[in-house]
Amino acid sequence: MAQFLSDGISIAYDVHGEGRPILLIHGFGSTGKVNWVDTGWVKTLTDAGYQAITMDNRGHGDSRKLYDTKLYFAHQMARDALNLLDHLGLSEAAVMGYSMGARITAFLALNHPDRVSCAIMGGMGGNLMSGLEDSEEIISALTADSLDQVKSKIGRMFRIFADHNGADRAALAACMVTSREPMPAEDVSRITVPVLVAVGEEDEMAGPADALADLLPNGEAFTIPRRDHMRATGDPQFKRAALAFLEQHK
């Protein structure tokens, strides 16, 4: 992957195809490849005539690993996304994020609406406005000496995902402490760009899609049938809804 410096932190990225740019921001514990290439999103978007830009968030994938919890707030990671647009010479782009990536997308759209033509927030609903109660559970699972010591369902899910991706679990544990930065409802209502909120029907982590979409001046909700948080990522119906939304907001 190519690299650039964002506020002194090395961030890895890839550019796929040509056409209207769309920046893809992955979820916690994932990478640009795992979240967007392996699930078929990059092929779907490039086949539709888009230039898909993937990046590894700080602490993830090929980007620099950080162990200071104060460096993982979502608004800071949104600056990495903004700096990547600057690095690539893009005045604006469509932006799509999943889970933590959707939270990052929200801060980017709030603070720099002139750079975001439209946004897709997948795996993130009403919990954008609130913290989640399982952060300590996930941190404990990531820092445990072995998977055998992890007993909770949510902890095991994240530990297995991190190990499968060969992630730096210490960096992820630091990220989990602060990356779930809530956005107050009054700030959500200030996001004026068109936003598609897509949440799995069985997703217990994101919160309802309508709870977020109804606060957004130009928000619309899409429920991904029969999908939970992990299985919704590459869902074909999600892709079709996203492509239709992008076409609508050219």
Secondary structure, 3 states (H helix, E strand, C coil): CEEEEECCEEEEEEEECCCEEEEEECCCCCCHHHHHHCCCHHHHHHHCCEEEEEECCCCCCCCCCCCCHHHCCHHHHHHHHHHHHHHCCCCCEEEEEECHHHHHHHHHHHHCHHHEEEEEEECCCHHHHCCCCCHHHHHHHHHCCCHHHCCCHHHHHHHHHHHHCCCCHHHHHHHHHHCCCCCCHHHHCCCCCCEEEEEECCCCCCCCHHHHHCCCCCEEEEEECCCCCCCCCCCHHHHHHHHHHHHHCC
